[in-house]
Amino acid sequence: MSNLSFDTRLLHNKHKFDSQTGAVSVPIYQTSTFHQINPDTFGKYDYSRSGNPTREALEEVIADLEDGVKGFAFSSGMAAISTTFLLLSQGDHVLISEDVYGGTFRVVTEVLARYGVENTFVDMSNLQAVKNAIRPNTKVLYVETPSNPLLKVTDLAAVCQIAKKHGALTFVDNTFMTPLYQRPLSLGADVVLHSATKFIAGHSDVTAGLAVVKDASLAKQLGFLQNAFGAVLAPQDAWLVLRGLKTLQVRLERSAQNASAMAAYLDQHPKIKHVHYPGLTHHPGYDVHQRQASHPGAVLSFELHEEISLNSFLSCITLPVFAVSLGAVESILSYPAKMSHAAMSVEEREKRGISSNLLRLSVGLEHIDDLVCDFENAFERTKSHIQLS
C-alpha cells in the first residue's frame, strides 16, 4: 500500500481490520503473559514487556508512516528519548539543540552526565557552530526542528551529513511536525522520536512515546534496550494512540491552518514583541523549513512586551487551556519558564532566549474567529506594569 497517499495510509494499512475476526478496530490484548505449547515451542509472544499484539500494531503503523524499518512504542515521550539515549556509552559525547525540550535537557544534564556521557548544547540552526562543536567522541547529534519553544529550524539534511562524516548518529524529535509534515529518516536521520501524547494521539487522554529507526542493525539494538529497560506502552494506551492516528491529518491540517492565522494576527499586534513561527517569512529558518517540511505546523510562541503584565493577560484569556503539553484538539497555552522548561535554571533559559514573557501556543480546532476574538479581548483588558505601579 506504499503507493497510497499519507491520509489514506492512516486508515488503510496492515491493521485496517483484524485478520482473525474482521474487527475494524485493533483488539486490545490486555494480558501480561501468553500460554506456550511446551518448553521447546514458544509462540511469537511470551510476555507483554517483550511484545504485545496491540502495541506491535502501533509500532508497525508508525514505522510505515515515518518510512522506517521498525517502530517502538514507549510509556511516554521521555521514555522513548531516554531509552534511545541508552545507545550511548560512558565517554561518549552528544551534541544537542540548545533550546531543546526541558525534559530532554534534564535527562542529558542530570542523568546521562552522571554516567559519563558528555554533552554540548549548540544552536543547530548554525551549521558552522555544529561543525565547531563536534568532538572525536561525538556519537549522537540530537535535533529538535522546529525547536521547543523558540521554533528554531535546523537544516536536517546538512546536519545528518555532518554526523555521518564523523561517524555519529542523528536523532530527531519530530513531535511538532509528525510524519504528516516532515520525514527526518528520508532526510538522513537515523532515529526519529515522538511524544505521541501530542499530535499523534491528539486528545489529551493518553501519555505515549514512539521511536522509529532507519536500519535493521539499529532496530535490533533499540529493540534490546526497549525490552531490557521496560518502559513500554500498555495495550489500552497503544489502542488510544492508534485511534488518534486515524484522524491525524484532518486534525493537524485544521490546527495548522488556525496556527498560521494566529501567527499572522499576533505578528502585527502592538502588545507582542516577537512571534516565533516558521511560517512567517521573516522567521530566520523560513527557507530551510519550506524546503524540508510541507507546513510550518500548529505550534508557535510569542513574547509580550516587557511592560505587559503576564499574569493579567493569562487571567483574561478564556478559550485556550493554560496547561502543560500541546498537540490536542483544544488550544493549549503554556508558560515555558515554569512548565516545559522548568528544569532549566533562569540563567540557562535566558541564555537560550527563553524569556520570562514568552508563551507557547498549541493551536487547536476552535473556529479561528473565536480564537482571535478571545485574544483581542484579553489584550484589551490586560493591564501593564506601568499602570500597576
C-alpha positions in Angstrom: 0.0 0.0 0.0 3.1 2.3 -0.2 1.7 3.9 -3.4 -1.3 5.3 -1.4 -1.3 8.9 -0.1 -0.5 9.6 3.5 -4.1 10.3 4.6 -5.3 7.1 3.0 -2.4 5.1 4.7 -3.6 6.4 8.1 -6.7 4.3 7.6 -5.8 1.6 5.1 -2.7 -0.3 6.4 -1.8 -3.7 7.6 -4.1 -3.2 10.6 -7.2 -1.9 8.9 -9.0 -4.9 10.2 -8.2 -7.9 12.4 -7.3 -10.9 10.3 -8.9 -13.4 12.8 -12.3 -11.7 13.4 -12.6 -9.0 10.8 -12.9 -6.4 13.5 -12.1 -2.9 12.1 -10.5 -1.8 15.3 -7.3 -3.4 16.5 -8.1 -5.7 19.5 -6.8 -4.7 22.9 -4.7 -7.6 24.1 -5.0 -6.8 27.8 -2.7 -9.5 29.0 0.7 -9.7 30.7 1.6 -13.2 29.6 0.9 -15.8 26.9 0.3 -19.6 27.0 3.1 -21.6 25.4 2.7 -25.1 23.9 5.8 -26.7 25.5 9.3 -25.7 26.6 10.7 -26.2 23.1 7.9 -24.4 21.2 7.3 -20.8 22.2 4.9 -18.6 20.3 5.7 -15.2 18.9 4.6 -13.6 22.2 5.6 -14.7 25.7 5.4 -11.6 28.0 3.9 -8.2 27.2 7.0 -6.2 28.1 8.8 -8.1 25.3 5.9 -7.9 22.8 2.2 -7.3 22.7 0.0 -7.5 19.6 -1.8 -4.2 20.2 1.5 -2.4 20.8 3.0 -4.1 17.8 0.2 -2.9 15.6 1.0 0.7 16.6 4.8 0.1 16.1 4.2 -1.2 12.6 1.9 1.6 11.6 4.2 4.4 12.8 7.2 2.7 11.1 5.3 2.7 7.9 4.3 6.4 8.2 7.8 7.5 9.0 9.4 5.4 6.2 11.4 3.4 8.7 12.1 -0.3 9.2 10.9 -0.7 12.7 8.9 1.3 15.3 8.9 1.2 19.1 6.2 2.3 21.5 7.0 3.6 25.0 5.1 4.7 28.1 5.9 8.4 27.4 7.9 10.7 25.0 10.6 10.9 27.6 10.7 7.1 28.0 11.3 6.9 24.2 14.0 9.5 24.4 15.7 8.1 27.5 15.7 4.6 26.1 17.2 5.7 22.8 19.9 7.6 24.6 20.9 4.2 26.2 22.6 3.5 22.8 25.3 5.8 24.2 28.2 4.5 26.4 30.4 6.1 29.1 32.8 8.5 27.5 30.6 9.3 24.5 29.6 12.9 23.6 26.2 14.1 22.5 25.6 17.4 20.6 22.1 18.8 21.3 19.9 21.6 20.1 20.3 24.4 22.6 16.6 25.3 23.2 15.6 21.6 23.5 12.6 20.5 25.4 13.2 20.8 29.2 12.7 17.1 29.9 15.4 16.2 27.4 17.7 18.9 28.9 17.1 17.3 32.3 17.9 13.7 31.4 21.0 14.8 29.5 22.4 17.1 32.1 21.3 15.3 35.3 21.2 11.7 34.4 23.4 10.8 31.4 26.1 13.1 32.8 26.3 11.1 35.9 27.1 8.0 33.8 29.9 9.7 32.0 28.1 10.8 28.8 29.3 14.3 27.9 27.1 16.9 26.3 27.3 20.2 24.4 24.3 22.4 23.6 24.6 24.3 20.4 22.4 26.5 18.1 21.7 23.8 15.5 20.4 26.4 13.0 24.1 27.5 12.7 25.8 24.8 10.8 29.3 26.2 11.4 28.6 26.1 15.2 27.6 22.5 14.8 30.8 21.6 13.0 32.9 23.5 15.5 31.3 21.6 18.4 32.0 18.2 17.1 34.5 16.2 19.1 36.3 12.9 18.4 33.9 11.2 20.8 30.7 12.7 19.4 28.4 9.8 18.9 25.0 11.5 18.5 23.6 14.7 17.2 20.2 15.3 18.8 17.9 17.7 16.9 14.6 19.3 17.5 13.3 21.1 14.5 11.3 23.3 14.9 12.7 23.5 18.4 10.8 23.8 21.6 9.9 26.6 22.4 11.6 29.1 20.1 10.8 27.2 16.8 14.3 27.4 15.5 14.8 25.4 12.3 17.7 23.1 11.7 18.7 22.0 8.2 18.2 18.3 8.7 19.9 17.0 5.6 23.0 19.2 6.3 23.2 18.1 9.9 22.8 14.5 9.0 25.7 14.8 6.6 27.9 16.3 9.2 27.0 13.5 11.6 27.8 10.8 9.0 31.1 12.4 8.2 32.1 12.0 11.8 30.6 8.5 12.3 27.8 9.8 14.6 24.1 9.1 14.6 21.4 11.7 14.2 18.3 11.6 16.5 15.4 13.9 15.6 12.5 14.8 17.8 9.6 15.1 15.2 6.8 15.8 17.7 5.9 19.2 16.4 5.7 18.2 12.7 4.7 14.5 12.8 5.2 12.3 9.7 2.4 14.3 8.1 4.6 17.4 7.6 8.2 16.1 8.0 10.1 12.8 7.4 13.5 13.0 9.1 14.5 9.5 8.2 14.1 10.4 4.5 16.4 13.4 5.1 19.2 11.2 6.5 18.3 10.8 10.2 18.9 7.5 12.0 16.2 7.7 14.7 13.0 9.8 14.8 11.3 10.3 18.1 7.8 11.5 19.1 5.9 12.4 22.2 2.8 10.6 20.8 0.9 12.2 23.7 0.8 15.3 21.4 -0.5 15.5 17.8 -0.3 11.7 17.1 -2.8 10.8 19.8 -4.2 14.2 19.8 -6.9 14.2 22.6 -5.1 14.9 25.9 -6.1 11.5 27.1 -3.0 9.3 26.8 0.7 9.6 27.5 2.9 7.8 25.0 6.2 7.9 23.1 7.4 6.5 19.8 10.7 5.8 18.1 11.4 4.7 14.5 14.7 3.6 13.1 16.1 3.5 9.6 18.1 0.3 9.5 17.8 -3.3 10.8 21.0 -3.2 12.9 19.9 -0.2 14.8 16.4 -1.7 15.2 18.0 -4.8 16.8 19.9 -2.6 19.3 16.9 -0.4 20.2 14.7 -3.5 20.5 17.0 -5.0 23.0 17.0 -1.8 25.0 13.2 -1.4 24.9 12.9 -4.9 26.3 15.7 -4.5 28.8 14.7 -1.1 30.1 11.0 -2.0 30.0 9.3 1.4 29.7 6.8 0.1 27.2 3.4 1.3 26.2 0.4 -0.5 27.7 -2.1 -2.2 25.3 -5.0 0.2 26.2 -2.8 3.2 25.6 -1.5 1.8 22.4 -5.1 1.4 21.2 -5.8 5.0 22.1 -2.8 6.2 20.1 -3.9 4.0 17.1 -7.4 5.6 17.3 -5.9 9.1 17.4 -3.6 8.4 14.4 -6.6 7.7 12.1 -7.6 11.4 12.3 -4.1 12.9 12.4 -4.4 14.6 9.0 -7.8 16.2 9.4 -6.9 17.4 13.0 -3.4 18.7 12.2 -4.4 20.4 9.0 -7.1 22.4 10.8 -4.9 23.2 13.7 -2.0 24.2 11.4 -4.4 26.4 9.3 -5.5 28.1 12.5 -1.9 28.5 13.7 -0.9 30.3 10.5 -3.7 32.7 11.0 -2.9 33.2 14.7 0.8 33.8 13.9 -0.1 36.5 11.3 -2.5 38.2 13.8 -0.1 38.2 16.7 2.8 39.3 14.5 1.1 42.6 13.8 -0.3 43.2 17.4 1.2 46.2 19.2 1.4 44.3 22.5 3.5 41.5 21.1 7.3 41.9 21.0 8.1 38.9 18.8 6.4 35.8 17.3 8.3 32.6 16.7 6.7 30.6 13.9 8.5 29.1 10.8 5.5 30.1 8.6 6.3 33.8 8.9 8.5 34.9 6.0 10.8 36.9 8.4 11.5 33.8 10.5 15.2 33.1 10.2 14.5 29.4 9.3 11.7 30.1 6.9 13.5 29.0 3.7 15.0 25.9 5.2 11.7 24.8 6.7 10.0 25.3 3.4 12.5 23.0 1.8 12.3 20.1 4.3 8.7 20.2 5.7 5.4 20.6 4.0 3.8 23.0 6.6 5.0 25.2 9.5 2.7 23.3 11.9 0.3 24.1 14.7 2.7 25.4 17.4 4.0 28.9 17.8 5.4 31.0 20.6 5.2 34.7 21.3 6.7 37.3 23.6 4.7 40.0 25.3 6.3 43.4 25.6 8.0 43.8 29.0 5.6 46.4 30.3 2.6 44.0 29.7 1.5 42.0 32.8 1.8 38.3 32.0 -0.5 37.4 34.9 -3.1 39.9 33.9 -3.1 38.6 30.3 -3.4 35.0 31.4 -6.3 35.8 33.7 -8.1 37.5 30.8 -7.7 34.7 28.2 -10.6 32.2 28.2 -10.5 29.7 25.3 -7.1 28.1 25.4 -6.4 25.7 28.3 -3.5 27.1 30.4 -1.6 23.8 30.8 1.5 21.7 30.2 1.6 19.8 26.8 0.5 20.6 23.3 -0.9 18.9 20.2 -4.5 18.4 21.3 -7.9 19.2 19.8 -8.2 22.1 22.2 -5.8 25.0 22.1 -3.2 24.9 24.9 -1.3 27.9 26.1 1.8 27.2 28.1 4.4 29.2 30.0 7.8 27.5 29.2 9.7 29.2 32.0 7.6 27.3 34.6 6.3 24.4 32.6 8.1 22.7 29.7 11.5 24.3 30.6 11.2 24.5 34.4 14.2 22.0 34.6 16.4 24.8 33.2 17.8 27.5 35.5 16.9 31.1 34.9 20.4 31.6 33.5 20.2 28.7 31.1 16.8 29.8 29.9 17.8 33.4 29.3 21.0 32.3 27.6 18.8 30.5 25.1 16.4 33.3 24.6 13.5 31.7 26.7 12.4 34.9 28.3 10.0 35.3 31.3 7.5 36.9 28.9 7.4 34.0 26.5 4.3 32.0 25.9 3.8 28.9 23.7 0.6 28.3 21.9 -0.5 25.0 20.5 -3.5 25.9 18.3 -6.5 23.6 18.3 -9.6 23.1 16.3 -11.7 26.0 17.5 -13.1 28.5 15.0 -10.3 30.9 14.2 -12.6 33.9 14.6 -13.4 32.9 18.1 -9.7 32.4 19.0 -8.7 35.8 17.6 -11.6 37.5 19.4 -10.6 35.8 22.7 -7.0 37.0 22.3 -8.1 40.5 21.3 -10.4 40.8 24.3 -7.6 39.6 26.6 -5.2 42.2 25.2 -7.7 45.0 25.6 -8.3 44.0 29.2 -4.7 43.3 30.1 -3.0 45.7 32.5 0.6 46.9 32.2 3.2 47.0 34.9 3.3 50.8 34.4 -0.4 51.1 35.2 0.0 48.9 38.3 2.9 50.9 39.7 
